[in-house]
Amino acid sequence: MKDNYLKLTKKEKKFFLKNLHGYDTAELFNNLELEDQEELFSLLTFKNKAILISYLSPYQASVLLESLPKNQAINIINYLEPDDLTDILKELDEAVLKEWVTDLDETTKEEFQSLKDYEEDEAGSRMSPNLIKLSPEMEIKEAMQLLIKEAPHVETIQTLFVVDKFNSFLGIVPLKKLIKAKSPLKIEKLYEPSLFVLDYDDLDEVSQLIQEEGIYQMPVLSSHHQLLGMITLDDAIDVYEIEAHEDVRKLSALHEPANVGIFKSSLARLPWLLILLVMTLPIAIIMSRFESIIALYTVLIMFQPLLLDVAGNLGTQSLSTSLIVMNLDLDIKYQHHFKNEILSAALTGIIIGIGGFIISSLFVFINPNLDYNGLVFGLIIGISLFLNLISATLFATLLPKFLDALGIDPANASGPLITTIIDIGSIIVYYSLALFLIEVFL
């Protein structure tokens, strides 16, 4: 899309962008050079600029807004949905934020004030107060008139929310049900009960509930059962994506966001690097215990990287899939996953072990510089591969559950940490097996 876009004239680009979905516009924007980004942004209307910004990360959006003249930035902000608006404004410098908030239109200002005090992991931080409320005493015709009047100002009209005169939540009326209903009929005969969440509920749990139940608009209530807003399925997917990125950072032992400075980034990585450095010391100690056999049979060192890489890679894969299954929060599914992982590792171990036996045996046989028994060393490599793959999978599958039981985020069992621990176990298995088989056959 980028190459085709750049070939267009300015007039053609403007027409092209007018018909492009906001997500695709953001993807195109992120793939352009700075000069082309500026041109693209200038071709959009204020409303479409707001849509584009809503698909960027809050930090990226705040940087973009701060680069604009104040009046232009304010006009764009007034088009943002309340949850997007709050996330972006929280990224602004405090002095800039205070200055800009005073110039927002009253509706936008009220929306920001109502959401700004929520923590980012609370449901209230992602809710939109822009929805259509119906009274149970309303006639269908009144409800339809209100719907037509309010539709341009709300995020979605797929679900209408019913509240009493005290704003207490009663239920929902799906749009389809309202359209099919025939007058004379009051809303109290139409509305149906609905799941709801509280504004201080954990956002990850709310996101999971929305996706599991397939709810497109989830009501968000206060502790007094008053309707405050809604969280859409799109919001839930956004939260899931953010959580996935966070888990990837943790699996890589990186906890700092992309906008952190070089010095802070280095400090954030330093503890992990020091921990991993200390954890590699046992490898040297263990290998020193097998120094005599390594000195006699140097070929063992040649195959060590192969064993460590294969076991480490499989262990990291098992850890990743285990974290995904744990997010389902079902013990039965995790037990099934554990069984499948071990059986899969055993089958993989047999295949890889046989392959390792054949390749390493041939390597020793055809290499004139290696005056060893190829079958014995092939057997050492093959069995070691089999045992190491099973032990790596066993460890990587059980560790997340163990950490979860201790109240530690399982994603903190990062890839580098898992790999280091697996390396230690693999070396013990490899050289112990080599010592045993060499003493038996040679």
C-alpha positions in Angstrom: 0.0 0.0 0.0 2.9 2.4 0.8 4.4 2.2 -2.6 1.1 2.7 -4.4 0.3 5.6 -2.2 3.5 7.4 -2.8 3.0 7.2 -6.6 -0.3 9.2 -6.3 -0.7 12.9 -6.9 -1.6 15.1 -3.9 -5.3 15.2 -5.1 -5.4 11.5 -5.5 -3.9 10.9 -2.1 -6.6 13.1 -0.5 -9.3 11.1 -2.2 -7.6 7.8 -1.3 -7.3 8.7 2.4 -10.9 9.8 2.5 -12.1 6.3 1.8 -9.4 4.5 3.9 -10.3 2.9 7.2 -8.7 4.5 10.2 -6.6 1.4 11.1 -5.2 1.2 7.6 -4.5 4.9 7.6 -2.5 4.4 10.9 -0.6 1.5 9.4 0.3 3.5 6.3 1.3 6.5 8.5 3.7 4.4 10.5 5.4 3.0 7.4 6.1 6.4 5.9 9.1 8.7 6.3 8.7 11.8 8.4 8.1 14.1 5.5 5.5 11.9 4.0 3.8 11.5 7.4 3.5 15.3 7.7 1.9 15.5 4.2 -0.5 12.6 4.9 -1.6 14.2 8.2 -2.2 17.6 6.5 -4.5 16.0 3.9 -6.9 14.7 6.6 -9.9 16.5 8.1 -9.9 17.2 11.8 -12.3 14.2 12.4 -10.1 11.8 10.4 -7.0 13.1 12.1 -8.6 12.2 15.4 -9.5 8.7 14.0 -5.9 8.2 12.9 -4.5 9.4 16.3 -6.8 6.9 18.1 -5.1 4.0 16.4 -1.6 5.2 17.4 -0.1 4.4 20.8 -1.0 7.0 23.5 2.7 8.1 23.6 3.0 8.4 19.8 -0.3 10.3 19.6 0.8 12.7 22.4 4.1 13.5 20.6 2.2 14.1 17.4 -0.3 16.4 19.0 2.4 18.4 20.8 4.1 19.0 17.5 1.0 20.8 16.2 -0.2 24.4 16.8 -2.3 24.5 19.9 -5.6 25.4 18.3 -5.2 22.6 15.7 -4.4 20.1 18.5 -7.4 21.2 20.5 -9.7 20.8 17.5 -8.5 17.3 17.0 -8.8 16.4 20.6 -12.4 17.4 20.7 -13.2 14.7 18.2 -11.6 11.9 20.2 -13.6 9.3 22.1 -13.4 9.8 25.9 -11.2 6.7 26.6 -8.7 7.5 23.8 -8.7 11.1 24.9 -7.9 10.2 28.5 -5.1 7.8 27.6 -3.5 10.4 25.3 -3.8 13.4 27.5 -2.2 11.5 30.4 1.0 11.2 28.3 1.3 15.0 27.9 3.7 17.1 29.9 1.8 18.4 33.0 2.2 22.0 32.1 0.9 21.4 28.6 -2.0 19.3 29.9 -3.2 22.1 32.3 -3.0 24.6 29.4 -4.9 22.5 26.9 -7.6 21.2 29.3 -8.9 24.8 29.9 -9.4 25.2 26.1 -11.3 22.0 25.5 -15.1 22.3 24.8 -17.2 21.7 27.9 -18.4 18.2 26.9 -14.8 16.9 26.2 -13.5 18.6 29.4 -16.2 16.8 31.5 -15.5 13.5 29.9 -11.8 13.8 30.6 -12.4 14.9 34.3 -14.6 11.9 34.8 -12.0 9.4 33.6 -8.6 10.9 34.5 -8.5 9.6 38.1 -8.9 5.9 37.1 -5.7 3.8 37.2 -4.8 2.3 33.8 -5.6 -1.3 35.0 -9.2 -0.3 36.1 -12.2 -0.8 33.9 -13.2 2.8 34.3 -10.1 4.0 32.4 -11.3 2.4 29.2 -15.0 3.1 29.4 -16.9 5.6 27.2 -19.6 7.6 28.8 -21.1 8.4 25.4 -24.1 6.1 25.2 -27.9 6.3 24.8 -29.9 5.9 28.0 -33.6 5.1 27.9 -36.2 5.4 30.6 -38.5 2.3 31.2 -41.5 4.6 31.0 -40.6 5.7 27.4 -42.8 4.7 24.5 -41.1 3.0 21.6 -41.7 6.1 19.4 -40.0 8.3 22.0 -37.1 6.0 22.2 -36.7 6.0 18.4 -36.8 9.8 18.3 -34.1 10.0 21.1 -32.0 7.4 19.1 -32.1 9.5 15.9 -31.2 12.6 17.9 -28.3 11.1 19.9 -26.9 8.7 17.3 -24.3 11.2 15.8 -22.9 11.9 19.3 -22.4 8.4 20.7 -19.8 5.7 20.0 -22.3 3.0 19.0 -26.1 2.5 18.9 -26.1 -1.3 18.7 -27.1 -1.5 22.4 -29.3 0.9 24.3 -29.1 1.1 28.1 -32.1 1.4 30.4 -31.9 3.4 33.7 -34.4 4.6 36.2 -34.7 8.3 37.3 -31.8 7.8 39.7 -29.6 6.5 36.8 -29.6 3.0 38.3 -28.9 0.4 35.7 -31.9 -1.8 34.8 -30.9 -3.6 31.6 -30.4 -3.2 27.9 -32.4 -3.0 24.7 -30.7 -4.3 21.6 -31.2 -2.0 18.6 -32.7 -4.9 16.5 -35.3 -5.6 19.2 -36.3 -1.9 19.4 -36.7 -1.7 15.6 -38.9 -4.8 15.5 -41.1 -3.7 18.3 -44.6 -2.3 17.5 -46.3 0.6 19.2 -47.9 1.1 21.6 -45.3 -0.4 23.9 -43.1 0.8 26.7 -39.4 0.2 27.1 -40.1 -1.6 30.4 -41.6 -4.4 28.3 -38.6 -4.6 26.1 -35.5 -4.4 28.1 -33.6 -7.5 29.2 -31.0 -8.2 31.9 -27.3 -7.9 31.1 -23.9 -8.7 32.6 -22.1 -5.7 33.9 -18.8 -4.7 35.5 -17.8 -2.2 38.1 -15.6 0.8 37.3 -12.8 -0.3 39.6 -12.8 -4.0 38.4 -9.5 -5.3 36.9 -9.3 -4.3 33.3 -7.7 -7.6 32.2 -10.4 -9.6 33.8 -13.1 -7.4 32.2 -11.5 -7.8 28.8 -11.4 -11.5 29.2 -15.1 -11.6 30.3 -16.2 -9.5 27.3 -14.4 -11.8 24.8 -15.6 -15.0 26.4 -19.2 -13.9 26.5 -19.1 -12.2 23.1 -20.6 -8.9 24.5 -20.2 -6.0 22.1 -21.0 -3.3 24.7 -20.4 -4.1 28.4 -22.2 -1.7 30.9 -19.8 -0.2 33.5 -21.5 0.6 36.9 -20.5 2.4 40.0 -20.5 0.7 43.4 -24.0 2.2 43.9 -25.2 0.4 40.7 -25.4 3.7 38.7 -24.6 3.5 35.0 -21.3 5.3 34.2 -20.4 4.1 30.7 -19.6 1.1 28.6 -16.6 -0.8 27.4 -16.8 -2.1 23.8 -15.5 -5.3 22.3 -12.9 -3.2 20.4 -11.7 -1.8 23.7 -11.3 -5.4 25.1 -9.3 -6.4 22.0 -7.0 -3.4 22.5 -6.4 -4.4 26.1 -5.7 -7.9 25.0 -3.2 -6.7 22.5 -1.5 -4.4 25.1 -1.3 -7.3 27.5 0.2 -9.5 24.8 2.9 -6.9 24.1 3.6 -6.7 27.8 4.0 -10.4 28.1 6.4 -10.4 25.1 8.5 -7.8 26.8 8.6 -9.9 30.0 9.5 -13.0 28.1 12.4 -11.1 26.6 13.3 -9.7 30.1 12.5 -6.2 28.9 10.1 -4.3 31.1 10.6 -0.7 29.9 8.3 0.9 27.3 9.6 2.1 24.0 9.7 5.8 24.9 12.0 5.4 28.0 15.4 7.1 27.7 18.7 5.3 27.0 19.9 5.6 30.6 16.6 4.3 32.2 16.4 1.6 29.6 19.9 0.4 30.5 19.1 0.5 34.2 15.9 -1.5 33.6 17.9 -4.3 31.8 20.8 -4.4 34.2 19.2 -6.5 37.0 18.2 -9.2 34.6 21.7 -9.2 33.0 23.4 -9.5 36.4 21.0 -12.3 37.4 21.7 -14.2 34.2 25.4 -13.6 34.6 25.4 -15.1 38.1 23.3 -18.0 36.9 25.8 -18.9 34.2 28.5 -19.5 36.8 27.2 -22.9 37.8 27.7 -24.0 34.1 31.4 -23.3 34.5 31.5 -25.1 37.9 29.6 -28.1 36.5 31.9 -28.4 33.5 34.9 -28.3 35.7 33.7 -31.5 37.4 33.8 -33.2 34.0 37.2 -31.7 33.0 38.9 -35.1 32.8 36.5 -36.7 30.4 36.3 -33.5 28.3 40.1 -33.5 28.0 40.1 -37.1 26.8 37.1 -36.7 24.4 37.1 -33.2 23.1 34.4 -34.1 20.6 31.9 -33.7 23.4 32.5 -29.9 23.4 31.7 -29.8 19.6 28.2 -31.1 20.1 27.4 -29.0 23.3 26.0 -26.0 21.4 23.6 -28.2 19.5 22.2 -29.8 22.6 21.8 -26.4 24.4 20.2 -24.6 21.5 17.6 -27.4 20.7 16.6 -27.7 24.4 16.5 -24.0 25.0 14.4 -23.3 21.9 11.8 -26.0 22.8 11.7 -24.8 26.4 11.0 -21.2 25.3 8.2 -22.4 23.0 6.6 -24.5 25.7 6.8 -21.5 28.1 5.0 -19.3 25.6 2.2 -21.8 24.9 1.8 -22.4 28.7 1.3 -18.7 29.3 -1.4 -18.5 26.6 -3.3 -21.5 28.1 -2.9 -20.0 31.6 -4.7 -16.9 30.4 -7.8 -19.1 29.9 -7.7 -19.6 33.7 -9.0 -23.2 33.4 -7.2 -25.9 35.4 -8.7 -28.7 33.3 -7.4 -27.1 30.1 -4.0 -26.6 31.6 -3.9 -30.2 32.7 -4.7 -31.2 29.1 -2.1 -28.8 27.8 0.5 -30.3 30.2 -0.2 -33.8 29.0 -0.1 -32.8 25.3 3.2 -30.9 25.8 5.0 -33.8 27.4 3.7 -36.3 24.8 4.7 -33.9 22.0 8.1 -33.4 23.6 8.6 -37.2 23.8 7.7 -37.7 20.2 9.8 -34.8 19.1 12.7 -36.1 21.3 12.5 -39.5 19.7 12.7 -38.1 16.2 15.4 -35.5 17.0 17.3 -38.1 19.0 17.4 -40.6 16.1 18.4 -37.8 13.8 21.1 -36.6 16.2 22.4 -40.2 16.6 22.7 -40.7 12.8 24.3 -37.3 12.1 26.8 -37.3 15.0 27.8 -41.0 14.3 28.5 -40.2 10.7 30.3 -37.0 11.6 32.7 -39.0 13.9 33.1 -41.8 11.4 34.0 -39.6 8.4 36.2 -37.1 10.3 39.8 -38.4 10.1 40.8 -36.2 13.0 38.4 -38.0 15.4 39.7 -41.4 16.4 36.6 -42.3 18.5 33.8 -44.9 18.3 31.1 -43.1 16.3 28.3 -45.3 17.5 29.0 -44.6 21.2 29.2 -40.9 20.6 26.1 -41.0 18.4 24.3 -42.8 21.2 25.4 -40.1 23.7 24.1 -37.3 21.5 20.8 -39.1 20.6 19.9 -40.0 24.2 20.9 -36.6 25.5 18.7 -34.8 22.9 15.7 -37.0 23.9 16.2 -36.5 27.7 16.9 -32.8 27.4 13.9 -32.0 25.2 11.6 -33.8 27.7 13.2 -32.1 30.8 13.1 -28.7 29.1 9.4 -29.0 28.3 8.6 -30.3 31.7 10.4 -27.4 33.4 9.0 -24.7 31.1 5.4 -26.1 31.5 5.4 -26.4 35.3 7.3 -23.2 36.1 4.4 -20.8 35.2 2.0 -22.7 37.5 4.6 -22.7 40.3 5.1 -18.9 39.9 1.4 -18.3 39.8 0.9 -20.3 43.0 3.5 -18.0 44.7 1.6 -14.9 43.5 4.3 -14.0 40.9 3.3 -13.0 37.4 4.2 -16.1 35.3 5.3 -13.9 32.4 8.2 -12.9 34.6 9.7 -16.3 33.9 11.3 -14.7 30.9 12.9 -16.5 27.9 16.5 -15.8 28.8 15.9 -17.0 32.4 14.3 -20.2 31.3 17.0 -20.8 28.7 19.8 -20.4 31.3 18.2 -22.8 33.7 17.6 -25.3 30.9 21.2 -25.0 29.9 22.4 -26.0 33.4 20.1 -29.0 33.4 21.1 -30.0 29.9 24.9 -29.9 30.7 24.4 -32.1 33.7 22.4 -34.6 31.7 24.8 -34.6 28.8 28.1 -35.0 30.6 26.7 -37.4 33.2 25.4 -39.6 30.4 28.6 -39.3 28.4 30.6 -40.4 31.5 28.4 -43.4 32.1 28.3 -44.6 28.5 32.0 -44.1 27.9 32.8 -46.1 31.1 30.5 -48.9 29.9 31.5 -49.2 26.2 35.0 -47.7 26.0 
